[in-house]
Amino acid sequence: MPGERTYGTAWFDEGDASGDGDSELLTDLRRTHWPRICSSPVDMEAETVSGVKSQHTGNIFHT
């Protein structure tokens, strides 16, 4: 939007993909990485540890 400032944050990897899968919950990330996470995020991006973008994995992502 005009006049709106946007920026990206660093990548966060808090989980372990073994077992039941990997999970990075925004509430948990805010608790451990505040104030490096925006209070009103407009988008998110995810990828596998090998660099495959989330939309190409067939996995289900909840936002």
Residue pairs with C-beta under 8 A, 6 or more apart in sequence:
6 42
7 38
9 36
9 37
9 38
10 36
12 24
12 29
12 33
13 24
13 49
14 23
14 24
14 28
14 29
14 32
15 21
15 22
15 23
15 24
16 22
17 48
17 49
24 46
26 37
26 41
29 37
30 37
44 63
45 53
45 54
46 53
46 54
46 61
47 53
47 54
48 54
48 57
54 61
